[in-house]
Amino acid sequence: MLSIIITLIAVVLLAKPFGIYLAKAFDYNQTGVDKLFNPLERVLFKIGDIQKVHQTWKQYALSLVLANAFMIVLVYFVFRMQGFLPLNPSGNPSMDPTLAFNTAISFMTNTNLQHYSGESGLSYLGQMIGILFMMFAAPGTALAVAIAFVRGLSGREIGNFFVDLIRAITRVLLPIAFITGLIFVALGVPQTLEPTVTANTIEGTTQEIARGPVGAFLSIKELGNNGGGFFGVNSAHPFENPNAISNFMQILLMMLLPTALPFTYGKMVGNLKQGRVLFVSMLMIFMIFLSTAFISEFQGNPKLNELGIQHDQGSMEGKEVRFGTSQSIFYAIVTTASETGAVNTMHDTLTPISGMLTLSNMLLNTVFGGVGAGFINVMMYAMIAVFLSGLMVGRTPEFLGKKIEGREMKLIAITMLMHPLLILGASAIALFSPLGVAGISNSGFHGISQVVYEYTSSAANNGSGFEGLGDATPFWNISTGIVMYIGRFFGLITMLAVAGSLASKKIVPETVGTFRTDSSLFGVILVGTIFIVGALTFFPTLVLGPVAEYLTLR
């Protein structure tokens, strides 16, 4: 428990200074970090013929969609042809068309949902040219859009997508991933291009031990809120998460960008209190979920308790003994709150309440949320809270001195509705279709949770799963691929439109009747808005799944 407290303190202490650094890294004016990064960026701008000219929000959005679509097609063909390409010492075959479709979209949308086992599904070339490449491009894209969104809110030019994407990679993702990758290797994570090793077991049989360039993969996997595992069992594998120090570092990296972005926002709009209110509000929800999950896991499974089968560490089903219950459930809450999706325990084996909380993190998609996209969701709920407060006092709502009117609220409304539509609509189709039902491994309420979790993870770009689901089929590959793509880009584009609309408006002078968004009162209203809207949208589904499962165990 002490290690968890230390980790939380480290997260809180790093959030503000790193958030301010991000604001400087994306500042189009000259800053102190330019001397270090400008030489490399000038080369990249010249190669790509990128001009530092500001785009409109429509141009920014078009650049975002076209660039990401091109990268999806590129890596799709890498996956389809990997059986014939070099750097494949284990002779892994080329991917099935629907699986390649799913995997290309999955990693380019920052989801990293894996319907394949990492060590046997991809060659080293596929892991590095396909997966590792997208692990930088995807979070770089989201971070760029988040910064552009904040610029629009503050009344500045949106910026240039290609400039922001390169800066996200060169000034944020690449240097941190390089340093932490070296640390992971020093901790015992493999980093090699040598083939698998054949070892003799104590039973006298042989075993193929997979390895590869895992250290480089692992650092950006966590920092970029990617979450995909080099190995099939992800961070439960000793090569991907060998000890308590590596586990601490992974949690810290997962939380670094999501917790820093509120302070980046505060710095860029010229009011750090704004960022502090958002940070504290999200931290409150996070701590409520974490505390509840701890209680649930340490109480264990009631049915096993009745039989006298109760581990002194609580429910140890599906958990690694080297991490125990505490670090396992802490990791599970962090990975779903940060929309990373990496796992060091199997979420399918969590107690019903803990499973509901990991699911709720993704349903709300605002408990810090993933790099960029999650923060934009937080801001969406902040605008909803301002709008509702304005309605209650009969005043036109204002946010950062700009009036929020019909056009902005229509865009926000359809953005908010798209998330449950994707999750609940796709889940309904899967539960109705024989192709979907065939993949469910658990009958009853837990089977419903498996399906809802899969589509929630896809729509929220998380990528973790209730691993009992048989999802390596064309039905699941195609349906989750579509949900991932829409869930990623629809919200980014509509919220860019909101930022573009607000950027063009004149600032309204602050009066005594202006509702301040940098106060503790606003923080309370924001948290209440998130819970009320989330409960009204998803509570019936949670009742049919984890809540009903919990009651049947009593």
Stockholm file with secondary structure:
# STOCKHOLM 1.0

chainA/1-554         MLSIIITLIAVVLLAKPFGIYLAKAFDYNQTGVDKLFNPLERVLFKIGDIQKVHQTWKQYALSLVLANAFMIVLVYFVFRMQGFLPLNPSGNPSMDPTLAFNTAISFMTNTNLQHYSGESGLSYLGQMIGILFMMFAAPGTALAVAIAFVRGLSGREIGNFFVDLIRAITRVLLPIAFITGLIFVALGVPQTLEPTVTANTIEGTTQEIARGPVGAFLSIKELGNNGGGFFGVNSAHPFENPNAISNFMQILLMMLLPTALPFTYGKMVGNLKQGRVLFVSMLMIFMIFLSTAFISEFQGNPKLNELGIQHDQGSMEGKEVRFGTSQSIFYAIVTTASETGAVNTMHDTLTPISGMLTLSNMLLNTVFGGVGAGFINVMMYAMIAVFLSGLMVGRTPEFLGKKIEGREMKLIAITMLMHPLLILGASAIALFSPLGVAGISNSGFHGISQVVYEYTSSAANNGSGFEGLGDATPFWNISTGIVMYIGRFFGLITMLAVAGSLASKKIVPETVGTFRTDSSLFGVILVGTIFIVGALTFFPTLVLGPVAEYLTLR
#=GR chainA/1-554 SS CHHHHHHHHHHHHHHHHHHHHHHHHTCSSCCTTHHHHHHHHHHHHHHHTCCCCCCCHHHHHHHHHHHHHHHHHHHHHHHHHGGGSSSCTTCCCCCCHHHHHHHHHHHHTTCCCCSSCHHHHCCHHIIIIIIIHHHHHHHHHHHHHHHHHHHHHTTSCCCCHHHHHHHHIIIIIHHHHHHHHHHHHHTTCCBCCCCCEEEECTTSCEEEECCCBHHHHHHHHHHTTCCCCSSTTGGGSTTTSCSHHHHHHHHHHHHHHHHHHHHHHHHHTTCHHHHHHHHHHHHHHHHHHHHHHHHHHHHCCHHHHHTTCCBTTBCCTTBCTTTHHHHHHHHHHHHHHTTCCCCSBCGGGSCHHHHHHHHHHHHHCCSSCSTTHHHHHHHHHHHHHHHHHHHHHTCCCEETTEECCHHHHHHHHHHHHHHHHHHHHHHHHHHHSHHHHTTCCSCTHHHHHHHHHHHHHHHTTCCCCCTTSCCCSHHHHHHHHHHHHHHHHHHHHHHHHHHHHHHTSCCCCCCTTCCCSSSHHHHHHHHHHHHHHHHHHHHHHHIIIIIHHHHHTC
#=GC SS_cons         CHHHHHHHHHHHHHHHHHHHHHHHHTCSSCCTTHHHHHHHHHHHHHHHTCCCCCCCHHHHHHHHHHHHHHHHHHHHHHHHHGGGSSSCTTCCCCCCHHHHHHHHHHHHTTCCCCSSCHHHHCCHHIIIIIIIHHHHHHHHHHHHHHHHHHHHHTTSCCCCHHHHHHHHIIIIIHHHHHHHHHHHHHTTCCBCCCCCEEEECTTSCEEEECCCBHHHHHHHHHHTTCCCCSSTTGGGSTTTSCSHHHHHHHHHHHHHHHHHHHHHHHHHTTCHHHHHHHHHHHHHHHHHHHHHHHHHHHHCCHHHHHTTCCBTTBCCTTBCTTTHHHHHHHHHHHHHHTTCCCCSBCGGGSCHHHHHHHHHHHHHCCSSCSTTHHHHHHHHHHHHHHHHHHHHHTCCCEETTEECCHHHHHHHHHHHHHHHHHHHHHHHHHHHSHHHHTTCCSCTHHHHHHHHHHHHHHHTTCCCCCTTSCCCSHHHHHHHHHHHHHHHHHHHHHHHHHHHHHHTSCCCCCCTTCCCSSSHHHHHHHHHHHHHHHHHHHHHHHIIIIIHHHHHTC
//
